């Protein structure tokens, strides 16, 4: 059935053998199953695809989709997975720009309550801290089951959006346990972490610092003609250049007025059509599963920052993304709620708790969100010179604008203390859609030493592998080399 050698026996219980709607013969094995977290009711669902090239030696990647509360099945079936779900919600075609061309990829639905991941006690309260701990426990269970994929293969963390919190926080857990192991700790967590050949992480359009996101949102939108120059100049004057948090009510009022001028645009790609669920009375990127008046969309700027500040220590049941505005998710819902598909993926009906699978969870209660993860970057960069990091941003995403991410990157102490190994310049790739003799501008990039790089992706929104799959695969392939190298 499979053209290339697999590391698993064909009788493995998680092996997917008959995926409904598949219109091509895969050259790799793939598995869908669960890891039961120890001393917990939580069962985390994964869909794991072996490398189509050399699974015994190619890197292994963990992919996390953000939200918080959104499913990595979106990435698997519409972004960088090997399967591309067609608009009919039934047909699965081949994605020729899949990341498993270069690595084996674990698509994890996290935390419990997202997608097919569930808890047998029906409790779905999560924080950044519990999610990091659960994701680490998942890795322990996964590699205990798939031991042959933890035999020295390079291991990387990847993701997008709120995975900008998930990934560095999981990285910090790994770093801390590896440090304990180096100091002689013999417990299971330390020894497992030491067994990982962890090399670094790569994150797209990540939440890094909500204050920077808020402060630079209006500037980004003004630069894309959504706000007039006179209006922007007035806002700069009234707010004295400070938008997050607005220093006065007058500033807050003008920020609200200018924000509403972006109504109707796809916040994830401001040059794309709004094709999925849109908005009622306000524009925004984030939606809240919240109480009373908080049950409404908010923008990833001053309002969202204010909510984060008020909810960071609030009790659970207040926060969690519930849908993805303007992104058409009906085909995903149709396909993944098909009983034949669930059976093929070894998903028990009880995993959904009576609710249908959805792109973003309706049952997750998320609190305890870190407003900034810059300190984690600095900690790892200053203590682990062997670790490399790539942050990339689609340049037409307004949810996490590249401008705010660039500002945050430059605030990391490492970037001011380390010589640039690559100044701000264009990176290129060869596209199958154009003559091979003409290199295409993929975006801009800057790099510090061999550890840290930031790249933009031209013409991509929040979901870079979906919008610019060739450019995204080029970045990914470059990142997997021994150094953070961009073409």
Secondary structure, DSSP 8 states (H G I E B T S, - for coil): --SS--SS-TT-TTB----TTB-S--SS-EEEEEEE-TTSSEEEEEEEE--SS-TTTSEEEEEEE-TTTB-THHHHHHSSSSEEE-TTSS-EEE-TT-GGGTEEEEEE--STTSTT-EETT---EE-HHHHHHHHHHHHHHHHHHSGGG-SS--EEEEEETTHHHHHHHHHHHHHHHHHHHHTT--SHHHHHHHH--EEEEEEES---BHHHHHHHHHHHHHHTTSS-HHHHHHHHHHTTT-TTTTSSHHHHHHHHHHHHTTTTS-TT-TTS---S---SSS--SB----SGGG-S-B-TTHHHHHHHHHHTTS-SSSB-----TTS--HHHHHHHT-HHHHHHTT--GGGGTTS---SB-SS-EE----SB-HHHHHHHHHH-TT-EEEEEEETT-STT-HHHHHHHHHHSHHHHHS-EEEEEEEEEE--TTS-TTS-EEEEEEEEETTTEEEEEETT--SSHHHH-HHHHHHHHHHHTSSS----
